[in-house]
């Protein structure tokens, strides 16, 4: 073990793509989408996560968030913050 500093080495970052699906009520989805889609667009840009929301007029819709672990965490945090405002 040459170059070891007490056995503590940083582990390389894993490139994992995470997909998270959330079942949300229509009112919640509306606040996430925002006027003309501005809120979801901002969340996509700031988190770098791919976010899709199922179509339909049913009372519940599926929000899918895909990306790196950090991107998904950031997007979910932003969504939770937005839902807390409602």
C-alpha positions in Angstrom: 0.0 0.0 0.0 2.2 2.8 -1.2 1.0 6.3 -0.6 -1.5 5.3 2.0 -2.4 7.9 4.6 -3.5 5.7 7.4 -5.7 3.5 5.2 -8.2 6.3 4.4 -8.6 6.8 0.7 -11.4 8.5 -1.1 -13.6 6.1 -3.0 -14.2 6.9 -6.7 -17.6 8.3 -7.5 -19.9 5.7 -8.9 -21.9 6.6 -12.0 -25.3 5.4 -11.0 -28.5 6.6 -12.6 -31.4 6.7 -10.2 -35.1 6.8 -11.1 -37.6 7.9 -8.5 -41.4 7.9 -9.1 -43.8 9.8 -6.9 -47.6 9.6 -7.0 -48.9 13.1 -6.6 -52.3 14.7 -6.4 -53.4 17.2 -9.1 -53.0 20.3 -6.9 -49.5 19.2 -6.0 -48.6 18.6 -9.6 -49.9 22.0 -10.6 -47.6 23.7 -8.1 -44.6 21.7 -9.3 -45.4 22.6 -13.0 -46.0 26.3 -12.3 -47.3 28.8 -14.7 -46.4 27.9 -18.3 -44.1 25.1 -16.9 -41.7 27.7 -15.5 -41.2 26.0 -12.1 -40.5 22.5 -13.4 -38.2 24.0 -16.0 -36.2 25.8 -13.3 -36.0 22.6 -11.2 -34.8 20.6 -14.3 -32.1 23.3 -15.0 -30.9 23.7 -11.5 -30.8 20.0 -10.5 -29.7 18.5 -13.9 -32.3 15.8 -13.4 -34.8 14.6 -16.0 -38.3 15.2 -14.8 -41.5 13.9 -16.5 -45.1 14.2 -15.3 -47.7 11.8 -16.6 -50.6 13.3 -18.7 -54.2 12.9 -17.8 -57.1 14.3 -15.9 -57.1 11.6 -13.2 -56.8 12.8 -9.5 -53.3 11.4 -9.2 -50.3 11.7 -11.6 -46.9 10.1 -11.6 -43.8 12.3 -11.4 -40.7 10.6 -12.6 -37.2 12.0 -11.7 -34.1 10.4 -13.3 -30.5 11.3 -13.0 -27.4 10.9 -10.8 -28.0 10.4 -7.1 -27.0 14.0 -6.4 -29.3 15.4 -9.2 -32.3 13.4 -8.0 -31.6 14.4 -4.4 -31.5 18.1 -5.5 -34.7 17.8 -7.6 -36.6 16.1 -4.8 -35.4 18.7 -2.3 -36.6 21.5 -4.5 -39.9 19.8 -5.1 -40.4 19.2 -1.3 -39.6 22.9 -0.7 -42.1 23.9 -3.3 -44.8 21.7 -1.8 -44.1 23.1 1.6 -45.0 26.6 0.3 -48.5 25.5 -0.8 
